Amino acid sequence: MNDMGTVLKPGVLRRRRFQRGSLQTRKSDGCWNWICFWREDHHRRSQILGPCATMSRPEALAEMATLLQPVNIHAGEPIGRTWTVTEWIRDMFLLLCRRKWKLSTASTTGDRIRKHLITDLGSLEIQSVTRELLQRYLEQKAAANCSFSVVDHLRWDLRAIFRLAAQDRLLHSNPAEMLFTPPTVATPSRRVLTPEQVQQILQVLPVREQSRKRRTIHYFDSEEHTPAPERSIRSIRLR
């Protein structure tokens, strides 16, 4: 019970601070000027207010307050977290999906996501990802001779990852919902046994089983509009 309470404990919600700014003097082009410093969007901003010779300090402070008014109008509002694709997959998607995945699924899917998606797209901000970017990514994977299965599974992974982000209102819509596997990817080839290979397989079985299988193969070989090798392997699968 204590562990559950620890897991479900919400984090501290950060809010935007009210900024008073920093008023300083700097020499530029041979004269001293009032300059204002503040922070916005995680960057330090600056603005020259006027020359010290014609502007007093109270006037410079009043000008700085006017300059910071659009910034401080959002003071006290919660600061939304900026997620990268890596952070979202690691901290949200995988933690949720591992609860329902089998061990084999968690191993194969997790390895595929780490090897391809986190390596290739992990540094992007999740809000900046578009459908066109993801579709081009799948086409690049197809052009890099990745198998049909890998590209198709990556499409499924992207759809599930961004569907969760859309459900959590991190995105307005799912950019991966309409992705498709590029047609340039070669579909997997299916190998069919020849009649000679079927006979070799039958020789391994006991005599009684050989007679039963031969009757089954003869029945399917008698069907029309179906090649004999395909009928033979289909009969074995049914048995």
Secondary structure by P-SEA (a helix, b strand, c coil): caaaaaaacccbbbbbbbccccccccccccbbbbbbbbccccbbbbbbccccccccaaaaaaaaaaaacccccccccbbbbbccaaaaaaccaaaaaaacccaaaaaaaaaaaaacccccccccccccccaaaaaaaaaaaaaacccaaaaaaaaaaaaaaaaaaaaacccccccccccccccccccbbbbbbcaaaaaaaaaaccaaaaaaaaaaaaaaaacccccaaaaaaaaaaac
